[in-house]
Amino acid sequence: MARKHDETYKFIFSQRAAVEELVRNFVGEDLADELDFGTLEALPTDRISGGLVQRQVDLLWKIRFRGSWLYLLILLEFQSESDYFMALRILTYICLTYEELVRRRELKASDKLPPVLPVTIYNGQARWRASTDISELIARVPTQLARFLPRAQFLLLDLQRIGAQDPPSTDLVTSLGKMEREPSPENLQRVMRDLTGRFRGAGFAELRKALFSWVAGAAEAWQIPKEELAKMQTLTEDETMYERVREMREQVHRDGIQKGLEQGLEQGLEQGLEQGLERGRAEGRALVGRLATRKFGAQTAEQLSRVLDDMADPEQLAEVADAIMDCDSDAELFARVGV
């Protein structure tokens, strides 16, 4: 696995939506409902041990419980190989994080330490063999000593195996696993289309960008042709254009009326209003045409233009944009919109 691919995992899980998906689907809905994801805050990841050795956590998030002063720390590590001492590393990171809170005087002597949710996301081909519990790395001791031993576990998400028995799941982490297990262009496009469909809107633009960067980071290792990679990039870019079409549905009348009023001062109110509305409709038709060109090609867009030229209702234009995003072939698109 290329190192660039490993690094892009950090990009994905630097997005708040990805963190919420992880907690909700792999820790529990009940816990997720108690957390205020609007308060998610990325914390510094550098940690200095007592011997002045610098350690770095991959990602560290802070999130508050709803209606409470209490917060949760979410510690994320990304692995491409099974590490026998991973449980020890995780325990070390937790302790260093607590020491950092004390050093920065974020905790007083009477305060309780905040809980930590440690998660390791593993994308290696071989099955993870290392223990996820520090107690399993410690030699067996008499019962009298057992209560003095440290206790700490981490959540392991093995992408090669997540969802293998239940492939219909569409959550983000399982979708990454689907692409790791079957990195064919066809499967990658199918899963990416599902993800971009789930994470629509300007608020998820960075997550869509992160998902494409993740695929691009592994393109060489997965032997993905450049033309197939370009198609997947189009999926993420088209979503932005698609959102513009949806916004147009709401804006076209308002913008048209405004332009019409301005022109109406000079040309007569009725004539100016109609010209303004037509300008808005033309913008909408152009955007839908560009969307069709990017997904199905210029010839398909040309055939579709015959239908678009007769459309004046922005709601109809938005429905055509929906069809373009949903359909897998131009034949399916033409059947849906009546070409």
C-alpha positions as CSV (number, residue, x, y, z in Angstrom):
1,M,0.0,0.0,0.0
2,A,1.4,3.4,-1.0
3,R,2.3,5.7,1.8
4,K,0.2,8.5,0.2
5,H,-2.8,6.3,0.6
6,D,-2.1,5.8,4.3
7,E,-1.8,9.6,4.8
8,T,-5.1,10.3,3.1
9,Y,-6.9,8.3,5.8
10,K,-6.1,11.2,8.0
11,F,-7.7,13.6,5.5
12,I,-10.9,11.6,5.6
13,F,-11.1,11.3,9.3
14,S,-10.2,15.0,9.8
15,Q,-13.8,15.6,8.6
16,R,-16.4,15.8,11.3
17,A,-19.0,13.7,9.3
18,A,-16.5,10.8,9.1
19,V,-15.9,10.9,12.9
20,E,-19.7,10.9,13.6
21,E,-20.2,8.0,11.2
22,L,-17.5,6.0,13.0
23,V,-18.9,6.6,16.4
24,R,-22.5,6.0,15.4
25,N,-22.0,2.8,13.5
26,F,-19.1,1.1,15.4
27,V,-19.4,2.3,19.0
28,G,-23.2,2.8,19.4
29,E,-26.2,5.0,18.5
30,D,-26.9,5.6,22.2
31,L,-23.4,7.1,22.8
32,A,-23.6,9.1,19.5
33,D,-26.9,10.6,20.6
34,E,-25.3,11.8,23.8
35,L,-22.5,13.6,22.0
36,D,-22.7,17.1,20.5
37,F,-20.9,16.7,17.2
38,G,-21.1,20.4,16.6
39,T,-18.5,20.8,19.3
40,L,-15.9,18.5,17.6
41,E,-12.5,20.1,18.0
42,A,-9.2,18.8,16.6
43,L,-6.4,18.8,19.2
44,P,-2.6,19.0,18.7
45,T,-1.1,15.5,18.2
46,D,2.5,16.0,19.3
47,R,3.3,14.4,22.7
48,I,6.6,14.5,24.6
49,S,7.4,11.6,27.0
50,G,9.3,12.0,30.3
51,G,12.5,11.1,28.5
52,L,12.0,13.9,26.0
53,V,11.1,11.4,23.3
54,Q,8.5,12.9,20.9
55,R,5.5,10.8,20.0
56,Q,2.7,11.7,17.6
57,V,-0.8,10.5,17.6
58,D,-2.4,10.3,14.1
59,L,-5.6,12.2,15.0
60,L,-7.0,13.4,18.3
61,W,-10.6,14.9,18.7
62,K,-12.4,16.5,21.6
63,I,-16.2,16.4,21.7
64,R,-18.6,17.5,24.5
65,F,-21.5,15.5,25.9
66,R,-24.8,17.3,25.4
67,G,-25.7,19.5,28.3
68,S,-22.6,18.7,30.3
69,W,-19.2,19.9,31.0
70,L,-17.8,16.4,30.3
71,Y,-16.0,15.8,27.1
72,L,-14.7,12.7,25.3
73,L,-11.3,12.4,23.6
74,I,-11.3,10.3,20.4
75,L,-7.8,9.0,19.5
76,L,-7.4,7.7,16.0
77,E,-4.5,5.6,14.7
78,F,-4.1,4.3,11.1
79,Q,-2.2,1.0,10.5
80,S,-1.3,-0.8,7.3
81,E,0.5,-3.6,9.3
82,S,-0.4,-5.6,12.4
83,D,1.7,-4.3,15.3
84,Y,2.2,-6.8,18.2
85,F,2.7,-3.9,20.7
86,M,-0.2,-1.8,19.4
87,A,-2.0,-2.0,22.7
88,L,1.1,-0.7,24.5
89,R,1.4,2.2,22.1
90,I,-2.3,3.1,22.6
91,L,-1.9,3.0,26.3
92,T,1.2,5.2,26.0
93,Y,-0.7,7.7,23.9
94,I,-3.5,7.9,26.3
95,C,-1.2,8.5,29.3
96,L,0.8,11.2,27.4
97,T,-2.5,12.9,26.4
98,Y,-3.5,13.0,30.0
99,E,-0.1,14.4,31.0
100,E,-0.4,17.0,28.4
101,L,-3.8,18.1,29.8
102,V,-2.2,18.4,33.2
103,R,0.8,20.3,31.9
104,R,-1.4,22.8,30.1
105,R,-3.4,23.2,33.3
106,E,-6.6,22.2,31.7
107,L,-7.2,19.9,34.7
108,K,-7.1,20.9,38.3
109,A,-6.1,18.6,41.2
110,S,-9.8,17.8,42.0
111,D,-10.8,17.2,38.3
112,K,-11.6,13.8,36.8
113,L,-9.7,12.7,33.7
114,P,-11.9,12.8,30.5
115,P,-12.7,9.4,29.0
116,V,-10.8,8.4,25.8
117,L,-12.1,6.4,22.9
118,P,-9.0,4.8,21.2
119,V,-9.6,3.5,17.7
120,T,-7.2,1.8,15.3
121,I,-8.2,1.7,11.6
122,Y,-6.3,-1.1,9.9
123,N,-6.2,-1.5,6.1
124,G,-3.6,-4.3,5.7
125,Q,-4.3,-7.4,3.6
126,A,-3.4,-10.0,6.2
127,R,-5.7,-10.5,9.2
128,W,-4.9,-8.4,12.3
129,R,-3.2,-10.8,14.8
130,A,-2.1,-8.5,17.6
131,S,-4.0,-8.1,20.9
132,T,-6.3,-5.1,21.4
133,D,-6.1,-5.4,25.2
134,I,-2.9,-4.4,27.1
135,S,-3.6,-7.1,29.7
136,E,-3.0,-9.8,27.1
137,L,0.6,-8.5,26.7
138,I,1.4,-8.9,30.3
139,A,2.6,-12.2,31.8
140,R,0.2,-14.1,34.0
141,V,0.5,-13.3,37.6
142,P,-1.0,-14.6,40.9
143,T,-4.5,-13.4,41.7
144,Q,-3.2,-11.0,44.4
145,L,-1.3,-9.0,41.7
146,A,-3.9,-9.0,39.0
147,R,-5.8,-6.0,40.4
148,F,-2.7,-3.8,40.1
149,L,-2.2,-4.4,36.4
150,P,-3.2,-1.7,33.8
151,R,-6.4,-2.2,31.9
152,A,-6.9,-0.6,28.5
153,Q,-8.4,-1.7,25.2
154,F,-8.8,-0.1,21.8
155,L,-11.4,-0.5,19.1
156,L,-10.0,-2.2,16.0
157,L,-11.6,-1.6,12.7
158,D,-10.2,-4.1,10.2
159,L,-11.3,-2.7,6.8
160,Q,-10.7,-5.9,4.9
161,R,-13.2,-7.7,7.0
162,I,-15.7,-5.1,8.0
163,G,-19.0,-5.6,6.2
164,A,-17.7,-8.8,4.5
165,Q,-20.7,-10.7,5.9
166,D,-23.1,-7.8,5.5
167,P,-22.2,-6.0,2.3
168,P,-25.4,-3.9,1.9
169,S,-24.3,-1.5,4.7
170,T,-23.6,2.0,3.3
171,D,-21.8,3.7,6.2
172,L,-18.6,5.5,5.5
173,V,-16.2,3.0,7.2
174,T,-17.8,-0.1,5.7
175,S,-17.7,1.6,2.3
176,L,-14.0,2.2,2.6
177,G,-13.7,-1.5,3.4
178,K,-15.6,-2.4,0.3
179,M,-13.2,-0.5,-1.8
180,E,-10.1,-1.9,0.0
181,R,-11.4,-5.5,-0.6
182,E,-12.3,-5.0,-4.3
183,P,-10.4,-2.0,-5.8
184,S,-11.7,-2.6,-9.3
185,P,-12.7,0.5,-11.3
186,E,-16.3,-0.7,-11.5
187,N,-16.6,-1.3,-7.7
188,L,-14.7,2.0,-6.8
189,Q,-17.1,4.0,-9.0
190,R,-20.1,2.2,-7.6
191,V,-19.2,2.8,-4.0
192,M,-18.0,6.4,-4.7
193,R,-21.3,7.2,-6.4
194,D,-23.1,5.9,-3.3
195,L,-21.0,8.0,-1.0
196,T,-21.3,11.2,-3.0
197,G,-25.0,10.6,-3.1
198,R,-25.1,10.2,0.7
199,F,-22.9,13.2,1.4
200,R,-24.4,15.8,-0.8
201,G,-24.3,19.6,-0.3
202,A,-21.7,22.3,0.2
203,G,-21.2,21.2,3.8
204,F,-19.7,17.9,2.7
205,A,-17.5,19.3,-0.1
206,E,-14.3,18.7,1.9
207,L,-15.3,15.1,2.7
208,R,-15.9,14.4,-1.0
209,K,-12.6,15.9,-1.8
210,A,-10.9,13.7,0.9
211,L,-12.6,10.6,-0.5
212,F,-11.2,11.2,-4.0
213,S,-7.8,12.0,-2.5
214,W,-7.9,8.6,-0.7
215,V,-8.7,6.8,-4.0
216,A,-6.0,8.8,-5.9
217,G,-3.5,8.0,-3.2
218,A,-3.9,4.2,-3.9
219,A,-4.4,4.5,-7.7
220,E,-0.9,3.3,-8.5
221,A,-0.9,0.5,-6.0
222,W,-4.3,-0.6,-7.3
223,Q,-3.3,-0.1,-10.9
224,I,-6.3,2.1,-11.6
225,P,-6.1,3.6,-15.2
226,K,-5.9,7.4,-15.3
227,E,-9.1,7.6,-17.3
228,E,-11.0,5.7,-14.6
229,L,-9.6,7.9,-11.9
230,A,-10.7,10.9,-13.9
231,K,-14.3,9.5,-13.9
232,M,-14.2,9.2,-10.1
233,Q,-13.0,12.8,-9.8
234,T,-15.9,13.8,-12.0
235,L,-18.3,12.2,-9.5
236,T,-17.0,14.4,-6.7
237,E,-16.8,17.5,-8.8
238,D,-20.2,17.0,-10.4
239,E,-21.8,17.0,-7.0
240,T,-20.8,20.6,-6.5
241,M,-22.4,21.4,-9.8
242,Y,-25.4,19.4,-8.9
243,E,-25.8,21.5,-5.7
244,R,-25.6,24.6,-7.8
245,V,-28.6,23.3,-9.9
246,R,-30.5,22.6,-6.7
247,E,-29.8,26.1,-5.4
248,M,-30.8,27.5,-8.8
249,R,-34.3,26.0,-8.2
250,E,-34.7,28.3,-5.2
251,Q,-32.8,31.3,-6.6
252,V,-34.0,31.6,-10.1
253,H,-37.3,33.3,-9.3
254,R,-35.7,35.6,-6.7
255,D,-32.8,36.5,-9.0
256,G,-35.1,36.9,-12.0
257,I,-37.4,39.2,-10.1
258,Q,-34.6,41.3,-8.9
259,K,-33.1,41.6,-12.4
260,G,-36.5,42.2,-13.8
261,L,-37.2,45.0,-11.4
262,E,-33.9,46.7,-12.2
263,Q,-34.6,46.4,-16.0
264,G,-38.2,47.3,-15.5
265,L,-37.3,50.8,-14.4
266,E,-36.0,51.5,-17.9
267,Q,-37.9,49.0,-20.1
268,G,-41.3,48.6,-18.4
269,L,-41.9,46.4,-15.4
270,E,-43.5,43.4,-17.2
271,Q,-41.0,43.2,-20.0
272,G,-38.0,43.5,-17.6
273,L,-39.4,40.9,-15.2
274,E,-39.8,38.4,-18.0
275,Q,-36.3,39.0,-19.3
276,G,-34.8,38.5,-15.8
277,L,-36.7,35.3,-15.3
278,E,-35.6,34.0,-18.7
279,R,-31.9,34.8,-17.8
280,G,-32.3,32.7,-14.7
281,R,-33.9,29.8,-16.7
282,A,-31.0,29.9,-19.2
283,E,-28.5,29.7,-16.4
284,G,-30.3,26.6,-15.1
285,R,-30.4,24.9,-18.5
286,A,-26.7,25.6,-19.0
287,L,-25.8,24.0,-15.7
288,V,-27.9,20.9,-16.3
289,G,-26.3,20.6,-19.8
290,R,-22.8,20.8,-18.3
291,L,-23.8,18.2,-15.8
292,A,-25.0,15.8,-18.5
293,T,-21.8,16.5,-20.6
294,R,-19.5,15.6,-17.7
295,K,-21.3,12.4,-16.9
296,F,-22.5,11.0,-20.3
297,G,-20.6,13.1,-22.9
298,A,-21.4,15.9,-25.4
299,Q,-23.6,13.7,-27.7
300,T,-25.9,12.8,-24.8
301,A,-26.1,16.5,-23.7
302,E,-26.9,17.6,-27.2
303,Q,-29.9,15.2,-27.3
304,L,-31.0,16.2,-23.9
305,S,-30.9,19.9,-24.9
306,R,-34.0,19.4,-27.0
307,V,-35.9,18.7,-23.8
308,L,-34.2,21.4,-21.8
309,D,-35.0,24.1,-24.4
310,D,-38.7,23.6,-23.7
311,M,-38.4,23.8,-19.9
312,A,-39.2,27.0,-18.1
313,D,-40.0,25.6,-14.6
314,P,-36.8,25.4,-12.4
315,E,-38.5,22.5,-10.6
316,Q,-38.4,20.5,-13.8
317,L,-34.8,21.4,-14.4
318,A,-33.9,20.2,-10.9
319,E,-35.7,16.9,-11.6
320,V,-33.6,16.4,-14.8
321,A,-30.5,17.1,-12.7
322,D,-31.7,14.4,-10.2
323,A,-32.1,12.0,-13.1
324,I,-28.6,12.7,-14.4
325,M,-27.1,12.0,-11.0
326,D,-29.2,8.8,-10.4
327,C,-29.0,7.1,-13.8
328,D,-26.1,4.8,-14.8
329,S,-26.6,5.1,-18.6
330,D,-27.8,7.6,-21.2
331,A,-30.6,5.2,-22.2
332,E,-31.9,5.1,-18.6
333,L,-31.7,8.9,-18.5
334,F,-33.6,9.4,-21.8
335,A,-36.3,7.0,-20.7
336,R,-36.7,8.8,-17.4
337,V,-36.9,12.3,-18.9
338,G,-38.8,11.3,-22.0
339,V,-36.3,12.0,-24.8
